[in-house]
Amino acid sequence: MIKTAEKLLSFFLLSLLGILLFTSLPVLIYDYSVLMNNTRLIDTGQLDNNSFLTNSIQFELVAYFEQIKFTVQQLMNLTQTTYYSNGNDYPLLPALLEVYPQSLTFFMGGLLASLLVGISLTVIYMVFPYRIRSIIKKAILAIEILPDVFIIILVQLTVIWFYKTTGFLMFNIVNVYKTEAYFLPIFTISILPTLYVMKYLILILEEEANKSYIEFAKGKGLKTIYLIIVYMLKNTAPSLFGQSKTIFWILLSNLLILEIIFNIYGIMRFIADYGVENPHLAAICLIAIFLPFFFLFASGSLLIRKLDPR
C-alpha cells in the first residue's frame, strides 16, 4: 500500500511538472515579451500595421523558467490571477468557474457512460452465438476507424433527420439561448470510449471463458450470464480499471471538438481562445481537468490494492 501511494505521489508530481513544462513552451521558442507587447499595442489601437513584425524562433531558456515560476505563483494565489484579452486583464476565477463545471459534467458523464454501457454491451455480446459475435466485432472495428468529427456530426444529423421525419425532437442538438444540450453531447463523446471498453473486455473475457474454472462451473449447470457477471467481470475489474487512463485521454482528445460542434463554451474552448496569450491560464485549466480524475484513479488504485494485495 505504501509503495502504491509513493508511485501515485510521484505520478502526481510528474504530471504537474509536465503540464507546467508543456504550457510554457511558447515562451521557450519566441521572444514572448516582445510578442505580447506588440499584441497589446495592436489590441489597443496604438499600432495598426503589423506587417513589419516578425516572430523568428529563438530559444529563451531564462524566460522559459521565469514563466514556469510565474505560473506556480499564479497557482498559489488564484484569487488574484488574471488573464489578458483584447487589451485588458480580467480576473481568472469568475471566468473559469463559468466554463469548468459544464466541461466536467460532459467529461464525467462520458467516462461513466462509456464504462457502464461498454460493460453492459459486452455482457450481452458474450451471450450471443459465435456468428453474431463475429458481426459485432467487425462493426466495432468499422466504427473505430471513422474520424471523431464524422461520428459527432453523424449523431447530430441522425437526430435532425428523425425530427424532420417524425416531428419529434429526441434531444437538443446544440446549446442555444436558454436551451442547453446535455444528453446528446455525453452520448456522443462516450461512443469511442465505449467501443474501446468493449474491445478490451471482449479480448479479456473470451480468454477468461476458456479457463478451467469456467468450464468446471458450466459443467455444474451454472448459466453463462451468471458466470460472466459474478466471476469473469470480477476477475477482470482491476485490469479494466487500468485502462481507464486510456479512456480519459480519448475523452480529453474529443472534448474540444465536442464543445465546438455543440456550441458549448467550455474549458477547452476557453484554453483555445486565451491559452496562447496566457500560458499560465492554459496550465491552470489543464490542472483543473487533471486533479479530479487523478484523485478518482488514485482512490481506485488504492482500493484495488487493498482488496487484492497481489
Secondary structure, DSSP 8 states (H G I E B T S, - for coil): -HHHHHHHHHHHHHHHHHHHHHHTHHHHHS-HHHHHHHHHHHHTTS----TT--------HHHHHHHHHHHHHHHHTGGG-EEEETTEEEEHHHHHHHHHHHHHHHHHHHHHHHHHHHHHHHHHHHHS-HHHHHHHHHHHHHHHTS-HHHHHHHHHHHHHHHHHHHS---S--S-BTTB---HHHHHHHTHHHHHHHHHHHHHHHHHHTTSHHHHHHHHTT--HHHHIIIIIHHHHHHHHHHTHHHHHHHHHHHHHHHHHHTT---HHHHHHHHTTT-HHHHHHHHHHHHHHHHHHHHHHHHHHHHH---
